Amino acid sequence: MTFAVAAESYDRFMGRYSTLLAPQFAELADVAAGQRVLDVGCGPGALTTELVRLVGAEAVAAVDPSESFVEAARERHPGVTVERAGAEQLPFPDAAFDAALAQLVVHFMTDPVGGLREMARVTRPGGVVAACVWDHGGGQGPLSPFWNAVQELDPAAPDESDLPGARSGQLTEFFGAAGLREVVETSLSVSVEHPTFEDWWEPFTLGVGPAGAHVAGLEPERQAELRERCRAQFPEPPFVLTASAWSARGLV
């Protein structure tokens, strides 16, 4: 899936969670100084920022299929090699990196196993491939309260629970099919405090991802009904939303 939205909109929608997830995810992949690393599906650069902190800009490369995200990542991370590409066709030679990471990307890949196989191809033998996906299937992702409200109003409405990798064990299956070895799957979590309900809700109106598309497709009165149904999912503000992500790492 290509996100045809402004980088700032994505920041407001998902960045508040993904920036907190990035340090944990990089640690899971054993990213350390002296390595050359690749950020696959970098978006505006939440994980890229953490990788630059760990190994330096000149040792980081990043790709994303969204033109607006590529432009933002280049502007925000001088010295990082940022290319417009999907995971399934990475523009790098074999064994070019010590580690390749995909944060919140596998579930949007056209071919998850093919994308992971490409990540393995550009990673040296013995190097690390790692991926993480929000636990949409278990109802523990940051968008789960939204989709709960959607389905209360329309039980037939599609959500993100069936996206690839969004359930326990799926990443491990994909890693194995891609030829990776010594695969370990675990769960990471982040907690974000929202000072008001509007702070949580407003980013859903920006058209980002499947959730934003769902809101954009509703008539105003239906949007208002969904907003109030979402409000009922939370205690009085401020409230803290804790979200979990399935994460896996394997060796090439």
C-alpha positions in Angstrom: 0.0 0.0 0.0 1.3 3.5 -0.9 0.3 6.3 1.4 -0.6 9.3 -0.8 -0.8 11.8 2.1 1.5 14.5 3.5 4.2 13.4 5.9 2.9 15.7 8.6 -0.5 13.9 8.4 1.1 10.6 8.9 3.2 12.0 11.8 0.0 13.1 13.6 -1.8 9.8 12.9 0.9 7.1 13.5 4.1 8.9 14.3 3.2 9.5 18.0 3.2 5.7 18.4 5.9 4.6 15.9 8.6 7.0 17.3 8.2 5.3 20.7 8.3 1.8 19.1 11.5 2.5 17.0 14.1 2.3 19.8 12.7 -1.0 21.1 12.6 -2.4 17.6 16.1 -1.3 16.7 17.3 -3.0 20.0 15.5 -6.2 19.0 17.5 -6.2 15.7 20.8 -5.6 17.6 21.5 -2.5 15.6 24.9 -1.0 16.8 27.6 1.4 15.8 29.8 0.1 12.9 26.9 -1.5 11.0 25.3 -0.5 7.8 21.5 -0.8 8.0 18.4 -0.5 5.8 15.0 0.9 6.8 12.4 -0.7 4.5 9.1 1.2 4.2 10.6 4.1 6.1 7.6 6.4 5.9 8.6 10.0 7.0 11.4 8.4 9.0 10.4 7.4 12.6 12.7 4.4 12.6 15.3 6.2 10.3 15.8 8.7 13.1 16.6 6.0 15.6 19.0 4.2 13.1 20.8 7.5 12.5 21.3 8.0 16.2 22.7 4.5 16.5 25.0 4.2 13.5 25.2 7.6 11.8 23.5 8.9 8.7 26.1 7.7 6.2 25.6 4.1 7.4 21.8 4.2 6.9 19.7 3.6 3.7 15.9 3.8 3.5 13.2 3.1 1.0 9.5 3.8 0.7 7.0 3.7 -2.2 5.4 7.0 -1.3 6.8 10.0 -3.0 5.8 12.4 -0.2 7.4 10.2 2.4 10.6 9.9 0.5 10.9 13.6 0.1 10.2 14.1 3.8 12.8 11.4 4.8 15.4 13.0 2.6 14.8 16.5 4.1 14.7 15.3 7.7 17.8 13.0 7.4 20.6 14.6 5.5 23.3 12.0 4.6 20.9 9.1 4.5 20.4 7.3 1.2 16.7 7.4 0.6 15.2 5.8 -2.5 11.6 5.4 -3.8 11.0 1.7 -3.9 8.8 -1.1 -2.5 10.1 -3.9 -0.4 9.6 -6.5 -3.1 12.2 -4.8 -5.4 15.0 -3.2 -3.4 17.5 -1.1 -5.4 20.6 -2.5 -3.6 23.1 -5.2 -4.3 23.3 -8.5 -2.5 24.7 -8.5 1.0 24.9 -4.7 1.2 23.8 -4.4 4.8 24.4 -5.9 8.2 20.7 -5.5 9.1 17.4 -4.8 7.3 14.4 -3.6 9.3 10.7 -3.1 8.4 8.7 -1.3 11.0 4.9 -1.4 10.6 5.3 -2.4 6.9 4.9 -6.1 6.3 1.1 -5.9 6.6 1.0 -3.4 3.7 3.4 -5.3 1.4 2.0 -6.7 -1.8 3.9 -9.9 -1.2 5.1 -10.2 2.4 7.2 -13.3 1.9 8.7 -11.8 -1.3 9.5 -8.6 0.6 11.2 -10.4 3.4 13.1 -12.5 0.9 14.4 -9.3 -0.7 15.4 -7.9 2.7 17.4 -11.1 3.2 19.0 -10.8 -0.2 20.5 -7.4 0.6 21.6 -8.5 4.0 25.0 -10.2 4.5 25.2 -13.9 5.6 24.7 -13.9 9.4 23.0 -10.5 9.3 19.6 -9.7 10.8 16.3 -9.2 9.2 13.6 -7.9 11.5 9.9 -6.8 11.2 7.1 -5.6 13.4 3.4 -5.2 12.9 0.7 -3.8 15.3 -1.4 -6.5 17.0 -4.5 -5.7 15.0 -5.6 -9.3 15.1 -5.5 -9.5 18.9 -7.2 -6.2 19.3 -4.1 -4.6 21.0 -3.0 -2.2 18.3 -3.4 1.6 18.6 -6.2 1.6 16.1 -8.2 -1.2 17.8 -10.6 1.1 19.7 -11.4 2.8 16.3 -12.2 -0.5 14.6 -14.2 -1.7 17.6 -16.4 1.3 17.2 -16.7 0.9 13.4 -17.9 -2.7 13.8 -20.3 -1.9 16.5 -22.0 0.4 13.9 -21.4 -1.9 10.9 -20.5 -5.5 11.8 -19.8 -6.2 8.1 -17.2 -3.4 7.8 -13.7 -4.6 7.0 -11.0 -3.7 9.5 -7.2 -4.4 9.7 -7.3 -7.6 11.8 -6.7 -9.8 8.7 -3.8 -7.9 7.3 -0.6 -10.1 6.9 1.4 -10.4 10.1 -1.2 -8.8 12.4 -1.8 -12.1 14.3 0.5 -14.1 16.6 2.8 -16.4 14.8 2.2 -15.0 11.3 5.5 -13.2 11.1 7.3 -16.4 12.1 5.6 -18.2 9.2 6.6 -15.5 6.8 10.2 -15.4 8.0 10.5 -19.2 7.6 9.0 -19.1 4.1 11.5 -16.4 3.2 14.4 -18.7 4.2 15.4 -16.9 7.4 16.7 -19.0 10.2 16.8 -18.9 14.0 13.6 -16.8 13.9 12.3 -15.4 17.3 9.0 -13.7 17.6 8.1 -11.4 20.5 5.8 -8.6 21.5 6.7 -4.9 22.0 4.5 -2.3 23.5 4.2 1.5 23.8 2.0 3.8 25.8 0.8 7.2 24.7 -1.1 9.7 26.8 -3.8 11.6 25.1 -4.7 14.9 26.9 -8.1 15.1 25.2 -10.4 12.8 23.1 -10.0 15.2 20.2 -6.2 14.7 20.3 -6.8 11.0 19.7 -9.7 11.4 17.1 -8.6 14.3 14.9 -5.8 12.4 13.1 -8.4 9.9 11.9 -9.9 12.7 9.8 -6.7 13.2 7.8 -7.2 10.3 5.3 -4.2 8.2 6.4 -4.3 4.5 5.8 -7.4 2.2 5.9 -8.8 3.9 9.0 -8.5 7.4 7.5 -10.1 6.1 4.2 -13.0 4.7 6.2 -13.7 8.0 7.9 -13.3 9.9 4.6 -15.9 7.7 3.0 -18.6 8.5 5.6 -21.3 11.1 5.4 -20.9 13.9 8.0 -23.7 12.5 10.3 -22.2 9.0 10.1 -18.7 10.5 10.9 -20.2 12.2 14.0 -21.9 8.9 15.1 -18.6 7.1 14.7 -16.8 9.8 16.6 -19.1 9.5 19.6 -19.0 5.7 19.5 -15.2 6.0 19.6 -15.4 8.4 22.5 -17.3 5.8 24.5 -14.3 3.4 24.1 -12.2 5.6 26.5 -12.4 6.9 30.1 -12.5 10.6 30.7 -9.3 12.3 29.5 -6.5 12.4 29.9 -6.2 8.7 29.1 -3.3 6.4 28.2 -3.5 4.1 25.2 -1.1 1.1 25.3 -0.5 -0.6 22.0 1.3 -3.9 21.2 3.2 -5.0 18.1 4.2 -8.4 17.0 7.9 -8.4 16.2 10.2 -11.0 14.7 13.9 -11.3 13.9 15.8 -13.9 11.9 19.3 -14.5 10.6 20.3 -14.7 6.9 
